[in-house]
């Protein structure tokens, strides 16, 4: 890991570290791009299952539109949601 030059204190650029996130229909791949250690948030690419995750409450709560729940989308979530 390397700290990103110019980023606020507590932000870490991690490249692409693969984790998983639990959605209503099961675990999905999540490619972490950056982590805000001060706020315990991770941003990255979620790879949802197009059919199973269309009605996922977490994705709806994050404001991810229906069309975006059918393909990889960039989201920010609490780090405790990742495995």
NORVENFEN-V787797 format. One record per helix or strand of 2 or more residues. SS is the DSSP state (~ for helix, > for strand). FROM is the first residue (numbers start at 1). TO is the last residue. If there is no record, write none. Layout:
ss=SS from=FROM to=TO
ss=SS from=FROM to=TO
This chain:
ss=> from=2 to=3
ss=> from=11 to=23
ss=> from=26 to=36
ss=> from=41 to=46
ss=~ from=57 to=61
ss=~ from=66 to=70
ss=> from=73 to=78
ss=~ from=79 to=81
